[in-house]
Amino acid sequence: MELLKENVRISGYRKRHEDLVQFFKMERGLVACNDIDDLMQTISINHNPAHWRLFTDSSKLSLKAVLQHNGNTPPSIPVGHSVHNKKLYENRNILLQAIIYDIFTW
């Protein structure tokens, strides 16, 4: 049984994340980047911490963190995510420690 016509093209992207998995770890329901400099280098973005800011967002059940460029020219880089942690002070500290990103170094 043929479900597709002959001229239909199929592209698979199931493995495009494999180069980046090495920069993330999962611990206690939190997925976080543990080497931001090497992650940025791998995706060909110049990482000067003075030009980036850490942004956290949440809903009732999740906590997310991304790095945003001050000029908004490169895309935002997701560096942390937790499905079961709310945006509480304690959870933010856990997130900052997990991604090893000191917001006070600039």
C-alpha positions as CSV (number, residue, x, y, z in Angstrom):
1,M,0.0,0.0,0.0
2,E,1.5,3.4,-1.0
3,L,0.4,6.3,1.1
4,L,2.5,9.0,-0.6
5,K,2.9,10.1,-4.2
6,E,6.2,9.7,-5.9
7,N,7.1,13.4,-5.9
8,V,6.6,13.9,-2.1
9,R,9.9,14.7,-0.3
10,I,10.4,13.8,3.3
11,S,13.0,15.3,5.6
12,G,13.9,13.9,9.0
13,Y,15.4,16.1,11.8
14,R,15.2,13.6,14.7
15,K,18.9,13.8,15.4
16,R,19.7,17.5,14.9
17,H,19.9,18.0,18.7
18,E,22.6,15.4,19.3
19,D,25.5,17.9,19.0
20,L,23.9,20.0,21.8
21,V,22.9,17.3,24.2
22,Q,26.4,17.1,25.7
23,F,25.9,20.7,27.1
24,F,22.8,19.9,29.1
25,K,22.2,17.8,32.2
26,M,19.0,16.6,33.9
27,E,18.7,16.6,37.7
28,R,15.7,16.6,39.9
29,G,13.3,17.4,37.1
30,L,15.4,20.3,35.8
31,V,17.2,20.3,32.5
32,A,19.9,22.9,32.4
33,C,22.9,23.9,30.4
34,N,26.2,23.3,32.2
35,D,28.6,24.9,29.7
36,I,27.2,28.0,28.1
37,D,30.5,29.1,26.5
38,D,31.0,25.8,24.6
39,L,27.3,25.7,23.7
40,M,27.5,29.2,22.1
41,Q,30.7,28.3,20.4
42,T,29.1,25.1,18.9
43,I,26.2,27.1,17.5
44,S,28.6,29.8,16.2
45,I,27.6,32.7,18.4
46,N,30.1,35.0,20.0
47,H,29.5,34.9,23.8
48,N,30.4,38.0,25.7
49,P,28.5,37.8,29.0
50,A,28.2,41.6,29.1
51,H,26.1,41.4,25.9
52,W,23.6,38.8,27.2
53,R,21.0,38.8,29.9
54,L,19.3,35.8,31.7
55,F,15.5,35.8,31.4
56,T,13.3,33.5,33.4
57,D,9.7,32.8,32.7
58,S,7.1,30.6,34.3
59,S,3.6,29.4,34.3
60,K,1.7,27.7,37.2
61,L,3.7,24.5,36.8
62,S,6.9,25.3,34.9
63,L,10.1,27.4,35.0
64,K,12.1,28.3,31.9
65,A,15.3,30.2,31.4
66,V,16.8,31.7,28.2
67,L,19.7,33.9,27.4
68,Q,18.7,37.0,25.4
69,H,21.1,39.2,23.5
70,N,20.9,42.9,24.5
71,G,20.7,43.9,20.9
72,N,18.2,41.1,20.0
73,T,20.2,40.2,16.9
74,P,21.1,36.6,17.7
75,P,18.2,34.4,18.7
76,S,17.4,33.6,22.4
77,I,19.2,30.5,23.7
78,P,17.2,28.2,26.0
79,V,19.5,27.2,28.9
80,G,17.0,25.8,31.5
81,H,13.6,24.2,31.8
82,S,11.6,22.5,34.5
83,V,8.1,21.2,34.1
84,H,7.4,20.8,37.8
85,N,9.1,23.8,39.4
86,K,7.2,27.1,39.9
87,K,8.9,30.5,39.6
88,L,9.9,30.7,43.3
89,Y,13.1,32.2,44.7
90,E,14.4,28.8,45.8
91,N,13.8,27.3,42.3
92,R,15.5,30.2,40.6
93,N,18.6,29.6,42.8
94,I,18.6,25.9,41.9
95,L,18.3,26.9,38.2
96,L,21.2,29.4,38.5
97,Q,23.4,26.9,40.2
98,A,22.5,24.2,37.7
99,I,23.4,26.3,34.7
100,I,26.5,27.6,36.3
101,Y,25.8,31.2,35.2
102,D,26.7,33.9,37.6
103,I,24.6,37.0,36.9
104,F,26.9,39.1,39.0
105,T,30.1,38.6,37.2
106,W,29.7,41.5,34.8
